[in-house]
Amino acid sequence: MVQTRTDEAAREKVWEMIRGWYAERTKQEIFDLSLETPWTVGKVMTGTEALADPHLAERGFLGRLETPDGDEVGP
């Protein structure tokens, strides 16, 4: 895909309009608000966020780690 200066200028203009809105909210708040829209959304989590996510833990997504202190899940 070829990007032009027009694409870059348009992208920057959009970010100028929404940057403040994003800065005032957490990633989770933005995700939760997005779920109320007709758009398909997803959230990119850090490793720490994934390990602490109760939904992933409930589904066994994280698995178990064998440690000298016994099996553990998450941080």
DSSP file with accessible surface (Angstrom, degrees, kcal/mol):
  #  RESIDUE AA STRUCTURE BP1 BP2  ACC     N-H-->O    O-->H-N    N-H-->O    O-->H-N    TCO  KAPPA ALPHA  PHI   PSI    X-CA   Y-CA   Z-CA
    1    1 A M              0   0  219      0, 0.0     2,-0.5     0, 0.0     0, 0.0   0.000 360.0 360.0 360.0 128.4    0.0    0.0    0.0
    2    2 A V        -     0   0  125      0, 0.0     2,-0.4     0, 0.0     0, 0.0  -0.742 360.0-152.9 -90.0 127.6    1.4    3.4   -1.0
    3    3 A Q        -     0   0  105     -2,-0.5     2,-0.2     4,-0.0     3,-0.0  -0.862  10.7-162.9-101.6 138.9    1.0    6.1    1.5
    4    4 A T     >  -     0   0   63     -2,-0.4     4,-2.1     1,-0.1     5,-0.2  -0.678  36.0-105.7-111.9 168.1    0.9    9.7    0.4
    5    5 A R  H  > S+     0   0  214     -2,-0.2     4,-2.8     1,-0.2     5,-0.2   0.852 122.2  58.5 -60.1 -32.3    1.3   13.0    2.2
    6    6 A T  H  > S+     0   0  107      2,-0.2     4,-2.7     1,-0.2    -1,-0.2   0.925 105.1  49.1 -63.6 -43.2   -2.5   13.4    1.9
    7    7 A D  H  > S+     0   0   63      2,-0.2     4,-2.5     1,-0.2    -2,-0.2   0.931 113.6  46.4 -59.6 -46.6   -3.0   10.1    3.8
    8    8 A E  H  X S+     0   0  102     -4,-2.1     4,-2.4     2,-0.2    -2,-0.2   0.903 113.1  48.9 -64.8 -41.4   -0.5   11.2    6.5
    9    9 A A  H  X S+     0   0   62     -4,-2.8     4,-2.2     2,-0.2    -2,-0.2   0.907 112.5  48.0 -66.0 -40.9   -2.1   14.7    6.8
   10   10 A A  H  X S+     0   0   54     -4,-2.7     4,-2.2     2,-0.2    -2,-0.2   0.918 111.6  50.2 -65.9 -42.7   -5.6   13.2    7.1
   11   11 A R  H  X S+     0   0  111     -4,-2.5     4,-2.5    -5,-0.2    -2,-0.2   0.928 111.6  48.0 -61.5 -44.5   -4.4   10.7    9.7
   12   12 A E  H  X S+     0   0   84     -4,-2.4     4,-2.4     1,-0.2    -1,-0.2   0.896 109.1  53.9 -65.2 -36.7   -2.8   13.5   11.7
   13   13 A K  H  X S+     0   0  137     -4,-2.2     4,-1.5     2,-0.2    -1,-0.2   0.920 109.5  47.9 -63.9 -42.2   -5.9   15.6   11.4
   14   14 A V  H  X S+     0   0   69     -4,-2.2     4,-1.7     1,-0.2     3,-0.4   0.944 111.7  49.8 -63.2 -46.5   -8.1   12.8   12.8
   15   15 A W  H  X S+     0   0  102     -4,-2.5     4,-2.5     1,-0.2    -2,-0.2   0.875 105.9  56.7 -62.4 -35.8   -5.6   12.2   15.7
   16   16 A E  H  < S+     0   0  128     -4,-2.4     4,-0.4     1,-0.2    -1,-0.2   0.883 109.5  47.1 -60.1 -35.9   -5.7   16.0   16.5
   17   17 A M  H  < S+     0   0  133     -4,-1.5     4,-0.2    -3,-0.4    -2,-0.2   0.819 124.6  28.1 -75.9 -31.2   -9.4   15.7   16.9
   18   18 A I  H  X S+     0   0   52     -4,-1.7     4,-2.3    -5,-0.1     5,-0.2   0.579  91.6  92.9-110.5  -9.9   -9.4   12.6   19.1
   19   19 A R  H  X S+     0   0  116     -4,-2.5     4,-2.5     1,-0.2     5,-0.2   0.903  89.2  48.7 -53.5 -47.3   -6.1   12.7   21.0
   20   20 A G  H  > S+     0   0   42     -4,-0.4     4,-1.3     1,-0.2    -1,-0.2   0.902 109.5  52.3 -61.1 -41.9   -7.6   14.5   24.0
   21   21 A W  H  4 S+     0   0   97     -4,-0.2     3,-0.4     1,-0.2     4,-0.2   0.929 112.5  45.4 -60.7 -46.3  -10.5   12.1   24.2
   22   22 A Y  H >< S+     0   0   95     -4,-2.3     3,-1.6     1,-0.2    -2,-0.2   0.901 108.5  56.6 -63.3 -41.7   -8.1    9.1   24.2
   23   23 A A  H 3< S+     0   0   87     -4,-2.5    -1,-0.2     1,-0.3    -2,-0.2   0.778 103.5  55.1 -64.0 -25.6   -5.8   10.7   26.8
   24   24 A E  T 3< S+     0   0  145     -4,-1.3     2,-0.3    -3,-0.4    -1,-0.3   0.465 106.0  60.0 -87.0  -1.8   -8.6   11.1   29.3
   25   25 A R  S <  S-     0   0   77     -3,-1.6     2,-0.1    -4,-0.2     0, 0.0  -0.921  77.2-120.4-129.9 153.8   -9.6    7.4   29.3
   26   26 A T     >  -     0   0   76     -2,-0.3     4,-2.4     1,-0.1     5,-0.2  -0.416  34.9-107.9 -82.0 166.1   -8.0    4.1   30.1
   27   27 A K  H  > S+     0   0   88      1,-0.2     4,-2.4     2,-0.2     5,-0.2   0.904 122.0  51.4 -59.0 -40.8   -7.7    1.4   27.5
   28   28 A Q  H  > S+     0   0   79      2,-0.2     4,-3.0     1,-0.2    -1,-0.2   0.901 108.0  51.0 -65.7 -41.9  -10.4   -0.6   29.3
   29   29 A E  H  > S+     0   0   91      2,-0.2     4,-2.4     1,-0.2     5,-0.2   0.923 111.3  48.1 -61.7 -42.6  -12.8    2.4   29.3
   30   30 A I  H  X S+     0   0   24     -4,-2.4     4,-2.3     2,-0.2    -2,-0.2   0.929 113.0  48.6 -63.7 -43.1  -12.3    2.9   25.5
   31   31 A F  H  X S+     0   0   47     -4,-2.4     4,-1.6    -5,-0.2    -2,-0.2   0.946 111.3  49.2 -61.5 -48.4  -12.8   -0.9   25.0
   32   32 A D  H  < S+     0   0   76     -4,-3.0     4,-0.5     1,-0.2     3,-0.2   0.911 112.6  47.5 -60.1 -42.3  -16.0   -0.9   27.1
   33   33 A L  H >< S+     0   0   71     -4,-2.4     3,-1.3     1,-0.2    -1,-0.2   0.892 107.8  56.9 -65.1 -36.5  -17.4    2.1   25.3
   34   34 A S  H >< S+     0   0   25     -4,-2.3     3,-1.9     1,-0.3     5,-0.3   0.824  95.2  65.2 -64.8 -30.5  -16.5    0.5   21.9
   35   35 A L  T 3< S+     0   0  101     -4,-1.6    -1,-0.3     1,-0.3    -2,-0.2   0.712  93.7  61.7 -65.8 -18.8  -18.6   -2.5   22.8
   36   36 A E  T <  S+     0   0  157     -3,-1.3    -1,-0.3    -4,-0.5    -2,-0.2   0.414  94.9  79.7 -85.8   1.7  -21.7   -0.3   22.7
   37   37 A T  S <  S-     0   0   44     -3,-1.9     4,-0.1     2,-0.2    -3,-0.0  -0.602  90.0-115.2-103.0 168.0  -21.1    0.5   19.0
   38   38 A P  S    S+     0   0  126      0, 0.0     2,-0.1     0, 0.0    -3,-0.1   0.455  84.0 106.2 -80.9   3.7  -22.0   -1.5   16.0
   39   39 A W  S    S-     0   0  185     -5,-0.3     2,-0.5     1,-0.1    -2,-0.2  -0.453  78.1-114.5 -83.4 153.2  -18.2   -1.9   15.2
   40   40 A T        +     0   0  149     -2,-0.1     2,-0.3     2,-0.0    -1,-0.1  -0.760  46.9 179.1 -82.2 126.0  -16.1   -5.0   15.6
   41   41 A V        +     0   0   50     -2,-0.5     2,-0.3    -4,-0.1   -10,-0.0  -0.890  17.4 177.8-130.5 160.5  -13.6   -4.2   18.3
   42   42 A G        -     0   0   66     -2,-0.3     2,-0.5     2,-0.0    -8,-0.0  -0.964  21.7-130.7-152.7 164.2  -10.8   -5.8   20.2
   43   43 A K        -     0   0   51     -2,-0.3     2,-0.6   -12,-0.0   -15,-0.0  -0.981  11.5-141.7-124.6 129.7   -8.3   -4.9   22.8
   44   44 A V        -     0   0  127     -2,-0.5     2,-0.3   -17,-0.0    -2,-0.0  -0.801  26.8-159.9 -88.7 119.7   -4.5   -5.5   22.6
   45   45 A M        -     0   0   60     -2,-0.6     2,-0.1     1,-0.0    -2,-0.0  -0.757  14.6-124.3-101.5 150.5   -3.3   -6.5   26.1
   46   46 A T     >  -     0   0   70     -2,-0.3     4,-2.5     1,-0.1     5,-0.2  -0.359  38.8-101.3 -74.7 168.3    0.2   -6.4   27.5
   47   47 A G  H  > S+     0   0   55      1,-0.2     4,-2.4     2,-0.2     5,-0.2   0.925 125.2  50.6 -58.9 -42.3    1.5   -9.6   28.9
   48   48 A T  H  > S+     0   0  102      1,-0.2     4,-1.5     2,-0.2    -1,-0.2   0.906 109.8  50.1 -63.5 -41.6    0.8   -8.4   32.4
   49   49 A E  H  > S+     0   0   72      1,-0.2     4,-0.7     2,-0.2    -1,-0.2   0.911 110.5  50.1 -63.4 -41.2   -2.8   -7.4   31.5
   50   50 A A  H >< S+     0   0   23     -4,-2.5     3,-0.8     1,-0.2    -2,-0.2   0.919 109.3  51.1 -64.4 -41.6   -3.4  -10.9   29.9
   51   51 A L  H 3< S+     0   0   72     -4,-2.4    -1,-0.2     1,-0.2    -2,-0.2   0.818 114.7  43.7 -65.7 -28.5   -2.1  -12.7   33.0
   52   52 A A  H 3< S+     0   0   67     -4,-1.5    -1,-0.2    -5,-0.2    -2,-0.2   0.483  84.8 114.8 -94.6  -2.2   -4.4  -10.6   35.2
   53   53 A D    <X  -     0   0   26     -3,-0.8     4,-2.0    -4,-0.7     5,-0.2  -0.549  53.9-156.1 -75.9 118.9   -7.5  -10.9   33.0
   54   54 A P  H  > S+     0   0   76      0, 0.0     4,-2.7     0, 0.0     5,-0.2   0.840  90.7  56.9 -65.3 -31.0  -10.2  -12.9   34.8
   55   55 A H  H  > S+     0   0  107      2,-0.2     4,-1.3     1,-0.2     6,-0.2   0.913 108.6  45.7 -68.0 -40.6  -11.9  -14.0   31.6
   56   56 A L  H  4>S+     0   0   34      2,-0.2     5,-2.2     1,-0.2     6,-0.5   0.917 113.7  49.9 -67.5 -39.7   -8.8  -15.6   30.2
   57   57 A A  H ><5S+     0   0   47     -4,-2.0     3,-1.7     1,-0.2    -2,-0.2   0.925 107.6  53.7 -63.8 -43.8   -8.1  -17.3   33.5
   58   58 A E  H 3<5S+     0   0  147     -4,-2.7    -1,-0.2     1,-0.3    -2,-0.2   0.827 109.4  49.1 -59.8 -32.6  -11.7  -18.6   33.7
   59   59 A R  T 3<5S-     0   0  172     -4,-1.3    -1,-0.3    -5,-0.2    -2,-0.2   0.388 112.4-118.4 -89.2   1.0  -11.3  -20.2   30.3
   60   60 A G  T < 5 +     0   0   53     -3,-1.7     3,-0.4    -4,-0.2    -3,-0.2   0.713  69.7 139.3  71.0  17.6   -8.0  -21.8   31.1
   61   61 A F      < +     0   0  149     -5,-2.2    -4,-0.2     1,-0.2    -1,-0.1   0.839  66.6  51.2 -63.5 -33.3   -6.3  -19.8   28.4
   62   62 A L  S    S-     0   0   39     -6,-0.5    -1,-0.2     1,-0.1    12,-0.1   0.729  91.8-158.6 -82.0 -22.3   -3.2  -19.1   30.6
   63   63 A G        -     0   0   37     -3,-0.4     2,-0.4    -6,-0.1    11,-0.2  -0.170  29.2 -64.4  71.4-171.1   -2.5  -22.6   31.6
   64   64 A R        -     0   0  168      9,-0.1     2,-0.5    -4,-0.1     9,-0.2  -0.913  36.5-147.6-118.6 144.2   -0.4  -23.5   34.6
   65   65 A L  E     -A   72   0A 104      7,-2.9     7,-2.2    -2,-0.4     2,-0.6  -0.929  15.2-136.0-109.2 130.5    3.2  -22.8   35.4
   66   66 A E  E     +A   71   0A 175     -2,-0.5     5,-0.2     5,-0.2    -2,-0.0  -0.768  33.9 169.9 -85.9 123.7    5.2  -25.2   37.4
   67   67 A T  E >   -A   70   0A  46      3,-1.2     3,-2.0    -2,-0.6    -2,-0.0  -0.846  51.3-102.7-125.3 166.1    7.3  -23.4   39.9
   68   68 A P  T 3  S+     0   0  137      0, 0.0     3,-0.1     0, 0.0    -1,-0.0   0.795 124.7  53.0 -59.0 -24.2    9.4  -24.5   42.9
   69   69 A D  T 3  S-     0   0  146      1,-0.4     2,-0.2     3,-0.0    -3,-0.0   0.379 125.5 -90.5 -90.4   1.0    6.5  -23.3   45.1
   70   70 A G  E <   -A   67   0A  33     -3,-2.0    -3,-1.2     2,-0.0    -1,-0.4  -0.628  67.2 -29.0 117.9-179.1    3.9  -25.3   43.2
   71   71 A D  E     -A   66   0A  98     -5,-0.2     2,-0.3    -2,-0.2    -5,-0.2  -0.519  62.5-179.2 -73.1 141.2    1.6  -24.7   40.2
   72   72 A E  E     -A   65   0A  85     -7,-2.2    -7,-2.9    -2,-0.2     2,-0.4  -0.972  20.2-154.6-139.6 153.8    0.6  -21.1   39.6
   73   73 A V        -     0   0   59     -2,-0.3    -9,-0.1    -9,-0.2   -10,-0.1  -0.999  63.6 -13.2-126.0 130.4   -1.5  -19.1   37.1
   74   74 A G              0   0   13     -2,-0.4   -22,-0.1   -11,-0.2    -9,-0.1  -0.063 360.0 360.0  75.7-175.8   -0.9  -15.5   36.4
   75   75 A P              0   0  123      0, 0.0    -2,-0.1     0, 0.0   -27,-0.0  -0.215 360.0 360.0 -75.7 360.0    1.2  -13.0   38.3
